[in-house]
Structure formats: structure tokens, C-alpha cells
Amino acid sequence: MSRPLLRPGTVVRYGGREWTVAGIETSSGSSARIWLSGTEKQDGQDTLAVFGLAELLGDASFAPVGSPPGLRVPQKGLLSTVSEVEQRRAFELERHVREVETGRPAPNGTASVRPEYDPASTTLAQREQAKADELSAQGWADVSRATVRRWRARYHADGVWGLVKKRRSSAQLVRADPRLVEALRALLPVEASRSRSRGWKKRMRGEVQWWLDDHHGEQGRRTVEVPPQSTFNRLLDTVEASLGLKGTVAQRRARAARPAPPFTPTLALRPGEIVMLDSSPLDVLVFLDDGVVGRLELTIAVDVAMGGLWGGLRPAGSKLTDVAVLLAQMMTPMVMRPGWSAALSMASSVVPHERLTGIDERLKDAAARPVIVPETVVVDQGKVFVSPATRAACESLGISLQPVPPANGPAKGHVERSFGSVNSLFCQWLPGYTGSNASERGSKVEQEPLWTAAELRALWEEFLVHWHHRPHAGLRHPLMPKKALSPNQMWAALLPVAGYVPVPLSSDDFV
């Protein structure tokens, strides 16, 4: 489409009205004048006005009717703030917008007009739809006629800069429910009164929902729903940034400098085939047996095939007795404790309890925690795990001990990841949670109502049973690959294949 020339009879738009060019007085430079006649009468009389050429051309509302959008000077200063990929995308969108409006991707182009974009035979709505269909066929995601219409509006308003993707973090706060933002600002530990350690985002989502129910619920009815986890995470990041609580550059670099994963994933097909052991200080302050505030040492074992978890807590560093206790825990059923819910018993779980009781009477009053016989135990180079006593104990029980190379955490990634799950599911909900590093630690953690070591051990034993009832995203059965199974469900699925052999331990074995 060629650009219309200003001549007598040309219809133009200026000041929100349509005018007809009545005459043009040419003179030197910008002193030329144009007579415009209004196409609509005012007070029953014709309207005639005289304008200078410079005045008309300098007004953004002046344009010949039916002309293509004016050429926009690329905002090089603004475009230099985005990546080259975003710049190329913006200029490509400009070509698509111009083709929709004029039929040609570039002004004064020599290429022929494609039939689906010919303004002479198609409407603007048809050209918008044709462009949406074309881009969708090329692999563009979520492009509709409304998308093309928004591109046109942004291009008319801001030129090429309007076609650049912009992050609208501040707009999230505007669109979000004010009560939700209020809850986040009330619960986030601001620097001035940061007494409690910051937990994981999943915990924060649950606390926000509880806060909303307490402050805005009506007669036990929930009036404000917390958005899904992904949306909540974005909103939480935005609120944290507004409060100045985002991590430092050094912390982000530390998270990025993680070791590479092993070349192939660890595969186990039966319970006890591969068990990984490790120990780490528990990120919770407690009152020790001597009344001093301190942290306990957690030693855990994880079965790779079914995600089973066993663990023990002690005040000082791990000792040989902790390894012996873990081996005994794996091969001995856990007896139900007084006060536990009946739902935690093995008789109430998916495990074939009656059939197993006929083989092992110890399972009659047992909690729903798997019982396995380890075949291979993977440990690190800790002095306790590679000591001669530990090797002798494993040899007497027919267990193969496999130490991993030094400083190779990914080689026993299952147990390393389980420590993170223990923090998110257990530690961060307790008073005295110290966080995984100093940047996440509250300033008044020691002043919280701390638990005693004995109370924490009792709660830990109950948590171990709950662990085996919770579905794990990494546990999948080949016949049900889309369903996440719990450790108890995986154990029940593997029992018919692997079988169950009771191994009662005598006093000599414990010694």
C-alpha cells in the first residue's frame, strides 16, 4: 500500500476529527499552509481552518485516513538495555505487525503482497487471524488473534520498544489480592525484627493460608484461597524483593557452584539392594540432657529401591553404635508407641499385613515401616563408617560395604537429598530451627520454647512412620509411571517379586 499524498480532496484526521484538504499554499520550507474543511458541520455551518505545515506534521494526531502507521525511530537507548535476542524478536514482531496493517513487512518494500494480507481483499480482522495461524504453524506458543491485536496496540503506543518483553514484577503486587500481600508482609521476617528462621516456600504457603483463615475467615469458612505453588512462589519473590530480603550475589554463586551429578543414576530393583548412610547435624536447637542448648547429630539410612528412611539422633558426633542401631532398625519391625494413631499401624496400611504376620510374628503390632535386609551399604569416608568395627559388623551380617570416593556427594545423592527433605518436612516446623545457613537464621532462635532431646527423639520416631505414608515424586512403578507412590506402596509392590525373609537378631548380634 502506497502512502497517500496530501492534495485537495484528501481526507485526514486531526484533533480527533476528520477533515478534507481544501487547498494548499506552497511556499518556502515550513511556512506552507493548508486549508482544512471539516467533514461534519458544527452549529449547521461548514468548518474551515488554516494550519501551518509544521504545526500539522508535528502533531501526533495528524495522519491521512487509511495510511499505514508512521515510521518509528527505533529507541536505541532503551533497546540497548535488553539482550540481542530480545532485540531481534522485537524487530521481527515489527515486520509481522506492518504486514498485518499494510500487506508488506517493510515500508516501500518491493516484495509482492501475499493474498491473505492484501488490504484490498481482506479485512483487518482476517489479516490478524491469518498472522496468528501463520505464527502458530511456525511453532510460536500462545499466539492468537488477540495477541496480534495487542502487538499492534503496543507498537502504535511505544514503537519497537513496546514489542519487547518486559518483566512486570511490580504488576504482580497490583494484581494480587491485597489480603494475600498483607499476609506475606506480616509473616516474612523483616530485617528489623527477624527472630525466626526463614523456612522453605512450601512452609510459607501453608502459614499464609493459616494466617488468612485466622484473620479473614468467617465462621470457619475459608474466604481467601492461596494461589498454586508456582504462582505463590513468584509473588513471594516479589514481596521479598520489595522488603530487601533477597539473597546476596555471593549466596547465589554458592548455590550455582554445585558438583555435577553422577554419569548414570543409581538403580535398585529390590528392597535392601542398595542402602545409603550418612550423618549431619540437625538444624534444630534443643535442650540436651545436661540442660545446655545445642544441636543433635542425625544419622540416616535411605533405601534406594523404595525410598525407605531410618535414622537416629544423638547429642555428639556419630559413633559406631549409631551404625549398629541403623542396621538393627532396618531389620527389626517398629512397635507402635502409646498415643499413636491407629492409621500408622501396618495393619491399616497397603502392606499385606496378614500374610506377613504368618511369616513374622513380630509384625503383629508393628507400625507401618518397611523391614529389609541390606545387601549393599554405601557410605562416605567418615571415620565411623569405614572403621574396622563397622566392616566386621557388615561382614558378620553378609552386608557389602561400599565407600565412595572422597568429596563425592553425588555418588550418594539419595541420602544427601533426604537431608533436605527432613529439613523441609520436619525441622523447619519446629521451634529453634536454625536454617541451613546463617543468612536464613533468625536473631532470637535461642529464645524460642525449645524441645528437649527426649521429646525430639519421640517426635522423630513418629515422623519416620509418617514418611513412609507420604508419596514421593521419585518413586514410580513401571506399570504406573504417572503415579507417585509412597515408600509403603512401593514396598508392597516389590514384596511379591523380592519376597520377605525375617532375620531375628540375637543379643550377640547387637553386641
C-alpha positions as CSV (number, residue, x, y, z in Angstrom):
1,M,0.0,0.0,0.0
2,S,1.5,3.4,-1.1
3,R,1.3,6.3,1.2
4,P,-1.5,8.8,0.3
5,L,-0.3,12.2,-0.9
6,L,-1.6,15.5,0.6
7,R,-3.7,17.0,-2.2
8,P,-7.0,18.8,-2.4
9,G,-9.7,16.2,-1.5
10,T,-7.5,14.1,0.7
11,V,-9.3,13.1,4.0
12,V,-7.1,13.5,7.1
13,R,-7.6,13.1,10.8
14,Y,-6.5,15.8,13.2
15,G,-7.6,16.7,16.7
16,G,-10.0,13.8,16.9
17,R,-11.9,14.9,13.8
18,E,-11.8,14.1,10.1
19,W,-11.0,16.9,7.7
20,T,-10.8,17.3,4.0
21,V,-7.9,19.2,2.4
22,A,-9.5,22.2,0.8
23,G,-6.3,23.8,-0.5
24,I,-2.5,24.0,-0.1
25,E,-0.4,27.1,-0.3
26,T,3.1,26.2,-1.1
27,S,5.9,28.5,-0.1
28,S,9.4,28.1,1.2
29,G,10.1,25.4,3.8
30,S,7.7,25.1,6.8
31,S,5.8,28.3,6.1
32,A,3.5,26.4,3.8
33,R,-0.2,26.5,4.9
34,I,-3.0,24.0,4.4
35,W,-6.8,24.8,4.4
36,L,-8.8,22.0,6.1
37,S,-12.6,21.7,5.8
38,G,-14.4,19.8,8.4
39,T,-16.4,16.8,7.2
40,E,-19.0,17.4,9.9
41,K,-20.9,20.7,10.3
42,Q,-20.9,22.5,13.6
43,D,-23.9,24.6,14.5
44,G,-25.2,24.0,11.0
45,Q,-22.3,25.7,9.3
46,D,-19.2,24.4,7.5
47,T,-15.9,24.5,9.3
48,L,-12.8,25.9,7.6
49,A,-9.4,26.2,9.3
50,V,-6.0,27.2,8.2
51,F,-2.9,25.4,9.7
52,G,0.8,25.7,9.1
53,L,2.6,22.7,7.7
54,A,5.0,22.5,10.6
55,E,2.1,22.6,13.1
56,L,0.3,19.7,11.4
57,L,3.3,17.5,10.9
58,G,4.4,17.9,14.5
59,D,1.1,16.8,15.9
60,A,0.8,13.1,16.7
61,S,-2.9,13.1,16.0
62,F,-2.5,14.2,12.3
63,A,-2.5,11.5,9.7
64,P,-4.1,10.8,6.4
65,V,-7.1,8.5,6.7
66,G,-6.2,4.9,5.5
67,S,-2.4,5.5,5.7
68,P,-0.1,2.9,7.3
69,P,1.4,3.6,10.7
70,G,4.2,6.2,10.6
71,L,7.8,5.1,10.7
72,R,9.0,4.9,14.3
73,V,12.6,5.7,15.1
74,P,14.0,2.7,17.0
75,Q,14.6,3.5,20.6
76,K,18.3,2.5,20.6
77,G,18.8,3.7,24.1
78,L,16.1,1.6,25.5
79,L,16.8,-1.4,23.3
80,S,20.4,-1.5,24.4
81,T,19.1,-2.5,27.9
82,V,17.9,-5.8,26.7
83,S,19.7,-8.8,25.1
84,E,20.3,-9.1,21.4
85,V,17.8,-12.0,21.3
86,E,15.1,-9.7,22.6
87,Q,16.1,-7.0,20.2
88,R,15.9,-9.4,17.2
89,R,12.5,-10.7,18.4
90,A,11.1,-7.1,18.7
91,F,12.2,-6.2,15.2
92,E,10.8,-9.4,13.9
93,L,7.4,-8.6,15.5
94,E,7.6,-5.2,13.9
95,R,7.7,-6.8,10.5
96,H,4.7,-9.0,11.3
97,V,2.7,-6.0,12.6
98,R,3.5,-4.0,9.5
99,E,2.5,-6.9,7.2
100,V,-0.9,-7.2,9.0
101,E,-1.6,-3.5,8.6
102,T,-0.1,-2.7,5.2
103,G,0.4,-6.0,3.5
104,R,4.2,-5.6,3.3
105,P,6.7,-6.4,6.1
106,A,8.9,-3.4,5.4
107,P,7.9,0.1,4.2
108,N,8.2,0.7,0.5
109,G,9.1,-2.9,0.0
110,T,9.3,-4.4,-3.4
111,A,8.0,-7.9,-2.4
112,S,4.6,-8.8,-3.6
113,V,1.7,-8.7,-1.2
114,R,0.5,-12.2,-0.1
115,P,-3.2,-12.8,-0.7
116,E,-4.0,-13.4,2.9
117,Y,-2.5,-10.0,3.8
118,D,-3.9,-7.9,0.9
119,P,-5.8,-4.9,2.4
120,A,-7.7,-4.6,-0.8
121,S,-9.4,-8.0,-0.5
122,T,-9.2,-8.8,3.3
123,T,-10.4,-7.1,6.5
124,L,-8.0,-6.3,9.3
125,A,-9.6,-9.0,11.5
126,Q,-8.9,-11.6,8.8
127,R,-5.3,-10.4,8.5
128,E,-4.9,-10.7,12.3
129,Q,-6.2,-14.2,12.3
130,A,-4.0,-15.2,9.3
131,K,-0.9,-13.9,11.1
132,A,-1.9,-15.8,14.3
133,D,-2.3,-19.0,12.3
134,E,1.0,-18.5,10.5
135,L,3.0,-18.0,13.6
136,S,1.3,-20.9,15.4
137,A,2.2,-23.1,12.5
138,Q,5.9,-21.9,12.8
139,G,6.0,-23.1,16.4
140,W,5.2,-19.8,18.3
141,A,3.5,-20.6,21.6
142,D,0.2,-19.0,22.6
143,V,-0.4,-16.7,19.6
144,S,-4.0,-15.8,18.9
145,R,-5.8,-13.0,17.1
146,A,-6.0,-11.1,20.4
147,T,-2.2,-11.4,20.8
148,V,-1.6,-9.9,17.3
149,R,-4.1,-7.1,18.3
150,R,-2.1,-6.4,21.5
151,W,1.2,-6.2,19.4
152,R,-0.4,-3.6,17.1
153,A,-1.6,-1.5,20.1
154,R,1.8,-1.7,21.8
155,Y,3.6,-0.8,18.5
156,H,1.4,2.2,17.9
157,A,1.9,3.4,21.5
158,D,5.7,2.8,22.0
159,G,7.2,1.7,18.7
160,V,9.6,-1.2,18.7
161,W,10.2,-0.8,22.4
162,G,6.6,-1.7,23.0
163,L,7.2,-5.1,21.4
164,V,10.0,-6.0,23.9
165,K,9.1,-8.5,26.6
166,K,9.1,-6.7,30.0
167,R,9.1,-8.2,33.4
168,R,6.2,-7.0,35.4
169,S,7.1,-8.0,38.9
170,S,5.5,-4.8,40.3
171,A,2.3,-5.6,38.4
172,Q,2.1,-8.9,40.4
173,L,1.6,-6.9,43.6
174,V,-1.1,-4.8,41.9
175,R,-3.0,-7.8,40.5
176,A,-2.7,-9.9,43.7
177,D,-5.3,-10.0,46.4
178,P,-4.4,-7.2,48.9
179,R,-5.2,-9.6,51.7
180,L,-2.6,-12.1,50.4
181,V,0.1,-9.4,50.1
182,E,-0.8,-8.3,53.6
183,A,-0.3,-11.8,54.9
184,L,3.1,-12.1,53.2
185,R,4.3,-8.8,54.6
186,A,3.1,-9.8,58.1
187,L,4.8,-13.2,58.0
188,L,8.0,-12.5,56.2
189,P,10.9,-11.9,58.7
190,V,11.8,-8.3,58.1
191,E,15.3,-7.3,59.0
192,A,14.3,-5.2,62.0
193,S,12.5,-8.0,63.8
194,R,13.8,-11.2,62.2
195,S,13.6,-13.5,65.1
196,R,12.5,-16.7,63.4
197,S,14.5,-18.6,60.7
198,R,13.2,-18.4,57.2
199,G,11.9,-21.8,56.0
200,W,11.1,-23.2,52.6
201,K,8.4,-21.6,50.3
202,K,6.1,-24.6,50.8
203,R,6.0,-24.0,54.5
204,M,5.4,-20.3,53.9
205,R,2.4,-21.1,51.7
206,G,0.8,-23.2,54.4
207,E,1.4,-20.5,57.0
208,V,0.0,-17.8,54.8
209,Q,-3.2,-19.9,54.4
210,W,-3.5,-20.3,58.1
211,W,-3.0,-16.6,58.6
212,L,-5.7,-15.8,56.1
213,D,-8.1,-18.2,57.7
214,D,-7.5,-16.6,61.2
215,H,-7.8,-13.0,60.0
216,H,-10.3,-13.2,57.2
217,G,-12.2,-16.4,57.7
218,E,-15.9,-16.2,58.5
219,Q,-17.4,-18.8,60.9
220,G,-14.9,-21.5,60.0
221,R,-15.4,-20.8,56.2
222,R,-12.4,-20.0,54.1
223,T,-12.8,-16.8,52.2
224,V,-9.3,-16.3,50.7
225,E,-7.5,-19.1,48.8
226,V,-3.7,-19.1,48.4
227,P,-2.8,-19.4,44.7
228,P,-1.0,-22.5,43.4
229,Q,2.6,-23.1,44.5
230,S,4.2,-21.8,41.3
231,T,2.2,-18.5,41.4
232,F,2.7,-18.2,45.1
233,N,6.5,-18.6,44.6
234,R,6.6,-15.7,42.1
235,L,4.5,-13.5,44.4
236,L,6.7,-14.4,47.4
237,D,9.9,-13.5,45.4
238,T,8.3,-10.1,44.5
239,V,7.3,-9.3,48.1
240,E,10.8,-10.4,49.4
241,A,12.4,-8.1,46.8
242,S,10.3,-5.2,47.9
243,L,11.3,-5.8,51.5
244,G,15.0,-6.2,50.7
245,L,15.2,-9.9,51.7
246,K,16.6,-11.4,48.5
247,G,19.8,-13.4,48.7
248,T,23.2,-11.8,48.0
249,V,25.2,-12.4,44.9
250,A,27.7,-14.5,46.9
251,Q,24.9,-16.8,48.1
252,R,23.6,-17.2,44.5
253,R,27.0,-18.1,43.3
254,A,27.4,-20.6,46.1
255,R,24.2,-22.3,45.0
256,A,25.3,-22.3,41.4
257,A,28.7,-23.9,42.2
258,R,27.3,-27.4,42.8
259,P,29.1,-30.5,41.8
260,A,28.0,-32.3,38.6
261,P,25.7,-35.3,39.1
262,P,27.0,-38.8,38.5
263,F,27.2,-40.1,35.0
264,T,24.4,-42.6,35.4
265,P,21.6,-42.7,38.0
266,T,21.7,-45.3,40.8
267,L,19.2,-48.1,40.1
268,A,17.9,-50.7,42.6
269,L,15.1,-53.2,41.9
270,R,14.5,-54.8,45.3
271,P,14.4,-53.6,48.9
272,G,17.7,-53.6,50.6
273,E,19.7,-54.0,47.3
274,I,21.4,-50.5,47.9
275,V,21.2,-48.6,51.1
276,M,23.0,-45.3,51.6
277,L,24.2,-44.0,55.0
278,D,25.3,-40.5,56.1
279,S,25.2,-38.2,59.1
280,S,24.7,-34.5,59.6
281,P,24.0,-32.0,62.4
282,L,20.2,-31.4,62.8
283,D,19.3,-27.8,62.0
284,V,17.3,-27.5,65.3
285,L,18.3,-26.3,68.7
286,V,17.2,-28.4,71.7
287,F,17.8,-28.7,75.4
288,L,20.4,-31.5,75.8
289,D,20.3,-33.9,78.7
290,D,22.6,-31.6,80.7
291,G,20.4,-28.6,80.2
292,V,22.7,-26.9,77.6
293,V,21.2,-25.7,74.3
294,G,22.8,-27.5,71.4
295,R,22.2,-29.5,68.2
296,L,21.8,-33.2,67.8
297,E,23.6,-35.4,65.2
298,L,21.3,-37.1,62.8
299,T,22.4,-40.4,61.1
300,I,20.1,-41.8,58.5
301,A,19.9,-44.7,56.1
302,V,17.9,-44.5,52.8
303,D,16.8,-47.5,50.7
304,V,17.2,-46.6,47.0
305,A,14.6,-49.0,45.7
306,M,11.6,-47.8,47.8
307,G,12.7,-44.6,49.5
308,G,12.6,-46.0,53.0
309,L,14.1,-43.9,55.8
310,W,15.6,-44.9,59.1
311,G,17.5,-42.6,61.4
312,G,18.8,-42.0,64.9
313,L,19.6,-38.9,67.0
314,R,22.4,-38.4,69.5
315,P,24.0,-35.4,71.2
316,A,27.6,-35.7,69.9
317,G,29.1,-36.9,66.6
318,S,28.1,-40.2,65.1
319,K,29.6,-43.2,66.7
320,L,29.8,-46.9,65.8
321,T,26.7,-47.6,67.9
322,D,24.7,-45.3,65.5
323,V,25.6,-47.6,62.6
324,A,24.7,-50.6,64.6
325,V,21.4,-49.1,65.6
326,L,20.6,-48.2,62.0
327,L,21.3,-51.8,60.8
328,A,19.1,-53.1,63.6
329,Q,16.3,-50.7,62.8
330,M,16.2,-51.8,59.1
331,M,15.9,-55.5,60.1
332,T,13.6,-55.1,63.1
333,P,9.9,-54.0,62.9
334,M,9.0,-50.8,64.8
335,V,6.5,-51.4,67.6
336,M,3.5,-49.0,67.8
337,R,4.0,-46.4,70.6
338,P,1.3,-45.4,73.1
339,G,-0.7,-42.5,71.8
340,W,0.0,-43.1,68.1
341,S,-3.0,-43.1,65.7
342,A,-4.2,-46.5,64.5
343,A,-3.7,-45.2,61.0
344,L,0.1,-45.5,61.5
345,S,-0.1,-49.3,62.1
346,M,1.0,-51.7,59.5
347,A,-2.5,-53.4,59.7
348,S,-4.1,-50.2,58.4
349,S,-1.6,-49.7,55.5
350,V,-1.5,-51.1,52.0
351,V,1.1,-53.6,53.0
352,P,-0.2,-57.3,53.1
353,H,-0.1,-57.4,56.9
354,E,-1.9,-60.7,57.4
355,R,0.3,-62.6,55.0
356,L,3.4,-61.1,56.5
357,T,2.3,-61.9,60.1
358,G,2.1,-65.5,59.2
359,I,5.8,-65.4,58.3
360,D,7.0,-63.0,61.0
361,E,5.0,-62.7,64.3
362,R,6.9,-59.5,65.2
363,L,4.8,-57.6,62.6
364,K,1.6,-58.2,64.6
365,D,1.7,-54.9,66.5
366,A,4.2,-53.2,64.2
367,A,4.0,-49.7,62.8
368,A,3.8,-49.2,59.0
369,R,7.5,-49.0,58.4
370,P,9.3,-51.4,56.0
371,V,11.6,-54.2,57.2
372,I,14.5,-55.0,55.0
373,V,17.8,-56.9,55.0
374,P,20.6,-54.6,53.5
375,E,22.7,-56.2,50.8
376,T,25.0,-53.2,49.9
377,V,25.6,-50.2,52.1
378,V,27.1,-47.1,50.5
379,V,28.9,-44.7,52.9
380,D,31.3,-41.8,52.6
381,Q,34.9,-41.6,54.0
382,G,33.8,-40.8,57.5
383,K,35.9,-42.4,60.2
384,V,32.9,-44.2,61.8
385,F,31.7,-45.7,58.5
386,V,35.0,-47.1,57.3
387,S,36.3,-48.2,60.7
388,P,37.3,-51.9,61.1
389,A,34.5,-52.5,63.6
390,T,31.9,-51.3,61.0
391,R,33.4,-53.5,58.4
392,A,33.4,-56.5,60.7
393,A,29.8,-55.9,61.7
394,C,28.7,-55.7,58.0
395,E,30.7,-58.9,57.2
396,S,29.0,-60.8,60.0
397,L,25.6,-59.9,58.6
398,G,26.6,-60.6,55.0
399,I,26.4,-56.9,54.0
400,S,28.7,-55.4,51.4
401,L,30.2,-52.1,52.5
402,Q,30.9,-49.7,49.6
403,P,32.8,-46.4,50.5
404,V,32.5,-43.7,47.8
405,P,35.5,-41.6,46.7
406,P,36.3,-38.5,48.9
407,A,34.3,-35.3,48.3
408,N,31.8,-37.0,46.0
409,G,28.4,-36.2,47.3
410,P,26.5,-37.0,44.1
411,A,27.6,-40.6,44.4
412,K,25.2,-41.0,47.3
413,G,22.7,-38.4,46.2
414,H,19.7,-40.2,47.6
415,V,20.8,-39.7,51.2
416,E,22.0,-36.2,50.5
417,R,18.6,-35.2,49.1
418,S,16.9,-36.9,52.0
419,F,18.5,-34.4,54.4
420,G,16.9,-31.6,52.5
421,S,13.5,-33.4,52.8
422,V,14.0,-33.8,56.5
423,N,14.6,-30.1,56.8
424,S,11.5,-29.1,54.8
425,L,9.1,-31.7,56.2
426,F,10.4,-31.9,59.8
427,C,13.0,-29.4,61.0
428,Q,11.6,-26.1,59.7
429,W,8.3,-26.6,61.6
430,L,10.0,-26.9,65.0
431,P,10.9,-24.1,67.4
432,G,14.6,-23.5,67.4
433,Y,15.0,-24.1,63.6
434,T,18.4,-22.6,62.7
435,G,18.1,-22.7,58.9
436,S,20.6,-24.3,56.6
437,N,23.0,-21.3,56.7
438,A,23.5,-18.1,58.7
439,S,21.5,-16.0,56.2
440,E,18.4,-17.9,56.9
441,R,18.8,-17.9,60.7
442,G,16.6,-15.9,63.0
443,S,18.1,-13.5,65.5
444,K,16.2,-14.9,68.5
445,V,16.1,-18.6,67.8
446,E,17.6,-19.4,71.2
447,Q,14.7,-17.6,72.9
448,E,12.0,-19.8,71.4
449,P,10.4,-22.6,73.5
450,L,12.8,-25.3,72.7
451,W,12.2,-29.0,72.9
452,T,14.2,-31.5,75.0
453,A,16.3,-34.1,73.3
454,A,14.0,-36.9,74.5
455,E,10.9,-35.1,73.2
456,L,12.5,-34.6,69.8
457,R,13.5,-38.3,69.6
458,A,9.9,-39.4,70.3
459,L,8.6,-37.0,67.6
460,W,11.3,-38.2,65.2
461,E,10.2,-41.8,65.5
462,E,6.6,-40.8,64.7
463,F,7.8,-38.7,61.7
464,L,9.7,-41.8,60.4
465,V,6.3,-43.7,60.2
466,H,4.6,-40.7,58.5
467,W,7.5,-40.5,56.0
468,H,6.5,-44.0,54.6
469,H,2.9,-42.9,54.1
470,R,3.8,-39.8,52.0
471,P,4.0,-40.1,48.2
472,H,7.5,-39.4,46.8
473,A,7.8,-37.9,43.3
474,G,10.8,-40.1,42.5
475,L,9.0,-43.4,43.3
476,R,7.3,-44.7,40.2
477,H,6.2,-48.2,39.3
478,P,6.8,-49.3,35.7
479,L,3.2,-50.2,35.3
480,M,2.0,-46.8,36.8
481,P,4.7,-44.3,35.6
482,K,2.4,-41.3,36.2
483,K,1.5,-42.0,39.8
484,A,3.9,-41.1,42.6
485,L,4.0,-43.9,45.2
486,S,4.7,-43.8,48.9
487,P,7.5,-46.0,50.3
488,N,4.9,-48.3,51.8
489,Q,3.2,-48.6,48.5
490,M,6.5,-49.3,46.7
491,W,7.4,-51.9,49.4
492,A,4.0,-53.6,48.9
493,A,4.6,-53.6,45.1
494,L,8.1,-55.1,45.4
495,L,7.2,-57.8,48.1
496,P,5.6,-60.3,45.6
497,V,8.8,-60.1,43.5
498,A,11.5,-59.8,46.1
499,G,9.9,-61.7,48.9
500,Y,10.3,-61.3,52.7
501,V,12.7,-63.2,54.9
502,P,12.6,-62.4,58.6
503,V,16.0,-62.1,60.3
504,P,15.6,-62.0,64.1
505,L,18.7,-60.5,65.8
506,S,20.0,-62.1,68.9
507,S,21.8,-60.4,71.8
508,D,25.1,-61.4,70.3
509,D,24.3,-59.7,67.1
510,F,23.5,-56.4,68.9
511,V,26.8,-56.7,70.8
